[in-house]
Amino acid sequence: MSPYASYVVQTFVTLLAVCGVAFVVLYGARRLGIGRPTGPVELVGQLPLDARRSIYLVKVGPQVLVVGVSEAGFAKLGELSAKDVPTSIPAASPPFADILARALGRKNGAATVTASEPPPAPAREPEPRAESEDA
């Protein structure tokens, strides 16, 4: 075997070993619950306003805080009691897997054609806002 071929084989074996170790570590972390949220703080909801701004509902004990997040940082917008916030908020849009299955014309692995169900509308991107500069 030439030196170049042995180098390529050694590189691929090392790559497979690193991928295997990464898989074992991630699997073990998931089984042990490492990285899961613990404690009295829970994210209840999120509303992205644009690329850099969002509003979050954060449950802390019996209260739900309304928090605004932007490039400038966090700002508390208000408070709600936990009983005022519904426990299950209906999803605003179907999961991506459903949209992809409809776009490909498949349902549960079998190809289906339905004329009554229109394809999903493409997402509109927000128009850029003009920023004025005062000199």
Helices and strands as residue ranges (DSSP letters): H 3-32, E 41-48, E 54-60, E 63-70, E 73-81, G 82-84, H 96-104, E 106-107, E 110-111
